[in-house]
Amino acid sequence: MYNNLNELLKDCLLYTISFSVGIFIITYVLNIPTLVSGQKNIIDEYYIKNFVTNISMDYIFVLIYFLIAYLIVYLLNIENIYIKTLIVGVQV
């Protein structure tokens, strides 16, 4: 777990930066949502018109996803980095 507040704040900052850069690259640089769905109107509404609401909800949902993965790793006392990565990737 966290020994002090600085470690927690550092991880929160890392998550926020990673999420922001990831969303920017996936959505605006590579345009993957439009390529996958083919629905440019829906993507524009989601990522441009309703940006503040949808991105904040995505931020929370992705955080919950990672917290559940972290909980599974913690409860099963998993030390192997490859198994940890597999749990995050396969989690449904």
N, C-alpha and C positions, 0 to 999 in steps of 0.2 A: 504494500500500500504506500501511501505518501507519508514521508517523515516530517515534512514541513509544508507550509503554504507556498513557498517558492516553487517546489516541484509541481504542485497542482496547477499553479498559474502558468508555468512553463508549458505543461501539457495542453492546457486550454488554449494558449496562444498558438502552439504548434498545430493543433487541430483546426483552429480558425483559419490560419494561413493556408494550410493544406487544402481545406475545404474550398476556400475562396479561389485559390490558384487552379484547383481541379475543376471546379464549375466553370471558371473562365475559359480554360483550355478546351474542355469537352464541349461546352455549349457555344462559345463565341468564336473560337479559333478553328476547331475541327468540325463544328456544326453537326455533331453526331445525332442529337435528337431529331433533327430534320431528316437526316439520312435514314435513320431507323424507322421513323413513322411516316415520312412523306407528307406530313400535314403542317406546312409552314404556318398557316393561320393559327393553329392551336399552339404551336411552339412560340410564336410571337406574342400571343396572349399570355402564355405562362411565364415566359422569361423577360418580356419587355413591359407589357401593360400592367401585369400584377406581380412585378418583380419583388417588391418588398415582402408581401405576404407569402408568396411561394418559396422564395429562397430561405426565409426564416423557418418555414415549416420543414423544408428539405434539411436544413441545418440540424434541427431537432431530431428528425427521423433518422438521419445518418448517425447522429450522436447516440441515440438509443440503440441502434443496430450494433455499434461498436461496444457500447456498455454491456449489452447482452453477451457478445463474444468474449469480452473481458471477464464477465462473471463465470462463463463456462470454463474458461482457462483457469481462473482462480479456484473454482470449486473442484475441478478435476486435478489441480496441482500439476499442470502441464509445463514442462521446462523446455521441451524441444521447439525451436523456432519454426521448423517446417510444419509441425502439427498445429502450432498456434496460427500460422498463416492459413493452413487448410481449414481450420475452424472458422476463421473470419470469412474465407471465400465460399464455404459450403453452407454456412448458416442460412436457414430458411425462416 
